[in-house]
Amino acid sequence: MTRVAVLISGRGSNMAALIAAAQAPAYPAEIALVASNQADAAGLERAKAANITTAIVDHARFGKDREAFERAFQAILDQHRIDLVCLAGFMRLLTPWLVSRWQGRMLNIHPALLPAFKGLDTHERALAAGVKIHGASVHFVVPEMDSGPIIAQAAVPVQDDDTPERLAERVLSVEHRIYPLALALVARGEVSLVDGRCRIAGAQPMSATLVVPAIKG
Ligand code: GRF
């Protein structure tokens, strides 16, 4: 069974979605560890309530020495014999030192249709840009932030009267669907890299389209 660590810094709703999905007997991975750089991350309590082992590596202890922080994290991942890492609202930039160790084995979820809106405040920026379609992406982690081969994406419509909060909620509900899907695909070995793009074994051609705005008649 593929052993997964979920790294969080906050509320951990994506973590909870991964834990819930992994409880299904046919799911190809187990959430073996939830680790955080924030001792007060709300997600840690949710993980404990689901009987998942938790760990804290407080980045403040290491000052500016990012690599020392990452070495401490790596030691914990080794200790728990972790095969795959899922970043889920983990608010630390990782150095090439750690990222290169986990090449092809570290996933991240980003609340936008990458490569649009990398970085923070994606929903505010999507509204300000006036896009009609927004969404979420799961991708392999590379040294450059919010980049790397995309494994899965989901799109949602933007409504004229959306606030960043309402849009965030709509995006979050699809995040909770695509993260378990993407992790399962990677754990089953169904994702291969061809010319820097993810190819998914068994993926069906899709004809669904999302047109926004929807106009009657
Ligand atoms: C999510 O929107 C995720 O896409 C982003 O950070 C947020 C984390 O939320 N990377 P949660 O902690 O999973 O609820």
Boltz pocket constraint, residues with backbone or C-beta under 6 A from the ligand:
constraints:
  - pocket:
      binder: B
      contacts: [[A, 8], [A, 10], [A, 11], [A, 12], [A, 13], [A, 14], [A, 15], [A, 43], [A, 87], [A, 88], [A, 89], [A, 90], [A, 109], [A, 110], [A, 111], [A, 172], [A, 175]]
      max_distance: 6.0
